[in-house]
Amino acid sequence: MYYLIQENLFREIHYDKLIDTMSRYDLKHQVVKIVPFTRDILFEPIDTKNVFCFGSVKMAHIAKDYCWNPGSMFNDNHDYRVYSQYYKENLLNYDSLVCKFSDNFVPPGHLFFARPCEDTKTFTGQVFVKDSWNEFVHEQLTNGHTTTLNKDTAIQICSLKEIQREIRCWIVKGEVVTASQYRIGNTTTYKECTEPYILDYVKEMVDIYQPAEAFVLDVALTDNGLKIIEVNCINCAGFYDCNLYKLVEKIDTAFSL
């Protein structure tokens, strides 16, 4: 299989580790560039359709244009409105109000959390008060430079939750391949996660529903146990301190034609 890696998408340390992994396993790859504000990609021609992309959501659309297989795992299932039907109360924010970006709403508290329903990175999920939210919406709809965030974009409005730890888990063909802690409380802390009770919980969730043949599941340790934070596209998610060598080996085995 051939790998295309989008330039400047990942943090430098993750980018270096990914390139090192490609070299270690002698995997064919190249770094590519997407022309800003277009769906044009700059890359050296390749003689196979068996391509896996590490890149943005736009890269996922480009992969479809070129009919690469598997290309990108991004699909319509990477959407809270879809996977919440399966995970239900296992979701940290199952109490979410789903509405349009421009809708007026009664917040669930003075402080609340808002994020897009889809994993499209149209804006970063964050904490707001109603005034700051209204300012944010006004700015985006009048001065925003994005072509994907608009008044009809579906969003989640959630009450704030107490979170002790946050862990990202990578799943390929139903197997929890690797996991990395990325936050303790409000402190960013990267560390590979190998704790059986966390990995066993994630496997239980994977057995309930899989939005793609490979995907990422972020989970949180709370006072009410483990909960799913969100589903992410495996092609676009940051690596933190996962076992990247193990992950790439599994992807290559699973999807090489």
C-alpha positions in Angstrom: 0.0 0.0 0.0 1.1 3.6 -0.7 0.8 6.4 1.9 0.1 10.0 1.2 0.8 12.4 4.2 -0.5 15.9 4.0 2.1 18.6 4.6 1.8 20.7 7.8 -1.2 18.8 9.2 0.3 17.2 12.3 2.5 18.6 15.0 6.2 18.3 14.2 6.9 15.6 16.7 4.0 13.5 15.3 5.0 14.2 11.7 8.6 13.1 12.4 7.4 9.9 14.1 5.1 9.1 11.2 7.8 9.5 8.7 10.2 7.4 10.8 7.5 4.7 11.0 7.2 4.7 7.2 11.0 4.4 6.8 11.3 1.7 9.5 8.8 -0.5 7.7 10.1 0.4 4.2 6.6 1.7 3.2 6.2 3.7 0.1 5.0 7.2 0.9 5.3 10.9 0.0 4.4 14.2 1.6 1.8 16.1 -0.4 0.4 19.6 -0.4 -3.2 20.7 -1.0 -3.5 24.0 -2.9 -5.3 26.4 -0.5 -9.0 27.0 -1.1 -9.1 24.2 -3.8 -9.4 20.5 -4.1 -6.1 20.3 -6.0 -3.3 18.2 -4.6 0.4 18.5 -5.5 2.1 15.1 -5.6 4.3 12.8 -7.6 2.3 10.4 -9.7 1.7 6.9 -8.2 0.9 3.6 -10.0 -1.6 2.2 -7.6 -5.1 2.9 -6.3 -4.2 1.1 -3.0 -3.6 4.3 -1.1 -4.0 5.4 2.5 -4.1 9.1 3.3 -3.1 10.9 6.5 -4.7 14.3 6.1 -7.5 16.7 6.6 -11.2 16.2 5.8 -10.5 17.9 2.5 -8.0 15.2 1.8 -10.8 12.7 2.4 -12.8 14.3 -0.4 -9.7 14.3 -2.7 -9.2 10.6 -2.0 -12.7 10.0 -3.3 -12.0 12.1 -6.4 -9.0 9.8 -7.2 -10.9 6.6 -6.3 -8.1 5.6 -3.8 -8.8 2.5 -1.7 -9.2 2.8 1.2 -8.1 6.4 0.8 -9.8 8.0 3.8 -12.2 6.4 6.3 -14.2 9.6 6.7 -17.9 9.1 6.1 -21.3 10.2 7.2 -21.2 8.1 10.3 -18.6 10.5 11.9 -21.5 12.5 13.2 -23.0 12.6 16.7 -26.5 12.4 15.3 -25.6 9.0 13.8 -23.4 7.3 16.5 -25.5 8.6 19.4 -28.3 6.3 18.2 -26.0 3.3 19.1 -23.8 4.5 22.0 -26.6 6.3 23.7 -26.0 6.8 27.5 -22.4 5.6 27.0 -21.7 9.0 25.6 -20.4 11.7 27.9 -22.7 14.3 26.3 -25.8 12.2 25.6 -27.7 15.1 27.1 -26.7 17.3 24.1 -29.1 19.7 22.5 -28.7 19.4 18.7 -29.5 22.5 16.8 -28.3 24.7 13.9 -25.4 27.1 14.3 -27.6 30.1 13.9 -30.4 28.9 16.2 -31.2 30.7 19.4 -31.3 28.4 22.4 -31.5 28.3 26.2 -28.1 27.2 27.5 -27.9 24.3 30.0 -26.0 26.6 32.4 -24.1 29.8 32.6 -21.1 28.0 31.1 -21.7 25.4 28.4 -19.8 23.4 25.8 -20.4 23.6 22.1 -19.0 21.7 19.2 -20.0 20.6 15.6 -22.0 17.3 15.3 -19.8 16.2 12.4 -16.1 15.5 12.7 -15.4 18.3 10.1 -13.3 20.6 12.3 -15.4 23.6 11.2 -14.7 25.0 14.7 -13.0 23.7 17.8 -15.3 22.5 20.6 -15.0 24.8 23.5 -16.7 26.4 26.6 -18.8 29.5 26.1 -21.2 31.8 28.0 -24.2 32.9 26.0 -22.7 36.4 25.2 -19.4 34.9 23.9 -21.3 32.4 21.9 -23.5 35.1 20.2 -20.3 37.1 19.4 -18.7 33.9 18.0 -21.7 33.1 15.8 -21.9 36.7 14.5 -18.2 36.8 13.7 -18.3 33.5 11.8 -21.4 34.3 9.8 -20.3 37.8 8.8 -16.5 37.7 8.8 -15.7 34.0 8.8 -13.3 32.6 6.2 -14.5 29.0 6.3 -16.6 27.6 3.5 -18.1 24.8 5.6 -19.4 26.5 8.7 -22.7 28.2 8.0 -26.0 29.0 9.7 -27.3 25.5 9.1 -24.3 23.6 10.5 -25.5 21.1 13.0 -24.0 21.6 16.5 -24.2 20.1 20.0 -24.9 22.2 23.1 -23.9 20.4 26.2 -23.7 20.9 30.0 -20.2 20.9 31.4 -18.9 17.6 32.8 -16.1 16.9 35.3 -13.4 14.8 33.5 -10.5 13.2 35.3 -8.6 11.8 32.3 -9.0 11.7 28.5 -7.7 8.9 26.3 -7.6 8.4 22.6 -8.0 4.9 21.2 -7.3 3.6 17.6 -9.5 0.8 16.3 -8.8 -1.1 13.1 -11.1 -3.9 11.9 -12.7 -4.2 15.3 -9.4 -4.4 17.2 -8.3 -1.8 19.7 -4.8 -1.4 18.4 -3.3 1.3 20.6 -4.3 4.1 23.0 -2.8 7.3 24.4 -3.8 9.4 27.3 -3.7 13.1 26.3 -5.1 15.0 29.3 -5.4 14.7 33.1 -7.9 17.3 34.4 -6.9 20.5 32.5 -3.3 19.5 32.0 -2.1 18.1 28.6 -0.2 14.9 29.4 0.7 12.4 26.7 1.3 8.8 27.7 0.6 5.5 26.0 -2.4 3.8 27.7 -2.2 0.1 28.2 -4.6 -0.2 31.2 -6.8 -3.3 30.6 -10.0 -1.9 32.1 -9.9 1.1 29.7 -9.1 -1.0 26.7 -11.8 -3.6 27.6 -14.3 -0.8 27.9 -13.4 0.5 24.5 -13.7 -3.0 23.0 -17.2 -3.2 24.5 -18.1 0.0 22.8 -16.6 -1.2 19.5 -18.7 -4.3 19.7 -21.8 -2.0 20.0 -21.0 0.0 16.9 -18.2 0.7 14.4 -18.7 3.9 12.2 -15.9 2.8 9.9 -13.5 -0.1 9.3 -10.9 2.0 11.2 -11.6 4.9 13.4 -10.6 6.7 16.6 -12.6 6.8 19.9 -11.9 9.4 22.5 -13.0 8.3 26.0 -13.1 10.1 29.4 -12.7 8.8 32.9 -15.4 10.5 35.0 -17.0 10.1 38.5 -19.6 8.0 36.6 -17.0 5.7 35.1 -15.8 5.7 31.5 -17.7 7.6 28.8 -17.3 8.2 25.1 -16.4 11.8 24.3 -16.5 11.5 20.5 -15.7 9.6 17.4 -12.9 10.8 15.1 -11.7 9.9 11.7 -8.5 7.9 11.9 -6.9 9.7 8.9 -7.2 13.1 10.6 -6.6 12.5 14.3 -3.5 13.6 16.1 -1.3 10.7 17.3 -0.4 11.9 20.9 1.7 9.1 22.4 0.2 6.1 20.8 2.2 3.1 19.6 2.4 4.5 16.0 4.6 1.6 14.8 1.9 -0.9 15.9 -0.8 1.2 14.4 0.7 1.6 11.0 1.6 -2.1 10.9 -2.0 -3.0 11.6 -3.3 -0.5 9.0 -0.9 -1.9 6.4 -1.9 -5.5 7.1 -5.6 -4.7 7.2 -5.9 -2.7 4.0 -3.1 -3.7 1.6 -4.6 -5.3 -1.5 
